[in-house]
Structures are given as structure tokens and as C-alpha cells.
Amino acid sequence: MKRVTGIGGIFFKAKDPAAFPWTDAGGMTVWSIGAAGSEQFAPGKAPFMINYRVEDVRALVKVLKKEGCEVLEKIDESDFGIFAWVIDPKGNKLELWQPPAGQ
């Protein structure tokens, strides 16, 4: 099983979240800005969060849990895909994203 197939986006905290998003030719977010006081990156401590593209979020979460990784219990599914979150050894929150079929 491939763990990471690419980077889906990099998200930064900023005082002016209405700043400019940047997308690649395929329309995927390369980076974006979130509100400085947002809890979007909690419980991570960094002012950024990297979103990694994966083939199968649910399968990867199971493997990471078995390996002892800190995986947050919440998994979200929407029209944008399936999302899960992990905390790396330095306390940063990372987002795992399985894009919708065909993307």
C-alpha cells in the first residue's frame, strides 16, 4: 500500500485569511491561509498544516495506529474526499486526504 501519493496542500495561519489561495493546474490547493485564531491546526502547535494525498485513508489510519502513531479519531467524508489527521513526533498536526474518485 502506498502511504503518500503527493501533497494536497499546505495551510498557514494568518491575520488576514481572505488573502490569496494558490492552486495548481489541476485545481488543487497548493497552499492556503487560515485565520490566526483558528483551531483548525489544534492540537498541533505549528502555525501550519501539511495535507498529504493518500490512496486509502481508512486503511492507512489502521496501519498507522498499529505502528503506534498518534491518530486523531475523527474521519470526515464529504464531496471533497475523505480526511483524517495524525500528530507527528514533534507535535504537528498533519492531514491525510483521499481525493474523490477520479481526481
N, C-alpha and C positions, 0 to 999 in steps of 0.2 A: 504494500500500500504506500503510495506517495503521501508524504506528510504535508508538504507545502508545494504548491504549483506556481506561486507567484505572489506579488504584493498587490493587494487590492486598494490600499490607500494608507496615507499617513495623516493623522489628525493631530492638530496642535491647539492648545488653549490660547485665546487672545482676548484682549479687551474689546475688540470690535469684530464679533463673529460674522457680521454681514460682509466681511471682506470677500475676496475673490477665491472661488474654488477653481481648481485646475483639473481638467480631465484629459485623458489620453485619446487617441484617435478612435478607440472602441467605446468611448463614453464612460470609462471607469474613473473613479476619483483617484487621482494621484496624491493629492493632499487636500486637506480641508481645515477650516478653523472653527473651533467650538468656543462657547462662552467661557471666559476665565473662571467664573464661579461654578461652572457645571460639575455635576457629579458623574459625568459620562466616563471619566477615567478612573473613578473610585472602584476598588480600594487601592488602585495603583497610586504611586507618589509622583510620577513623572508628569510634566506638562504636555505630554504627547502620548499617542497610542498608535501602534502599527497594526494594520489589518492585513492578515495573510490569507490568500486564496488557498482553499483545500478542496480535495475531490469529494470527501465524505466526512462531514463534521461529526456526526454521531459515532462513526467507527473510530475516528481519531481521538475523540474525547475518551472513549473506553480504553484505548491503548495508553493514553497519557495518564489516566487515573491508575491503571495497573502499574505503570512505571513510577508512581509516586508524585506526579506533578500536581500542583495546586490548580484544580479546575473549578471554576465557579459553576454552581448547579444549574443556573438558568441557560436555556437554549431557546432562542427566538426564531420563529419561522414566519416569513412574510413574502410579499411579491418580489422583494429584493433578494431573497435567498434565505439560507439558514445560518445563524450566527451563534457562536459560543465564545467564552472568554477564559483565559488562563492567566496566572500570575507567574512571571519568570522569577528566577532565584534572586534577582535584585529588587523585587517588589513592583515591577512594572506590569501593568495590565496589557495583555495582547488580545486582539480579536481574531477569531478564526471565522472565515466566511466561505460558505459553499454557495457559489452563484446559482441563480435559477438555471434550469436545463436550457441548453442552447447558448449560454453566454460564456 
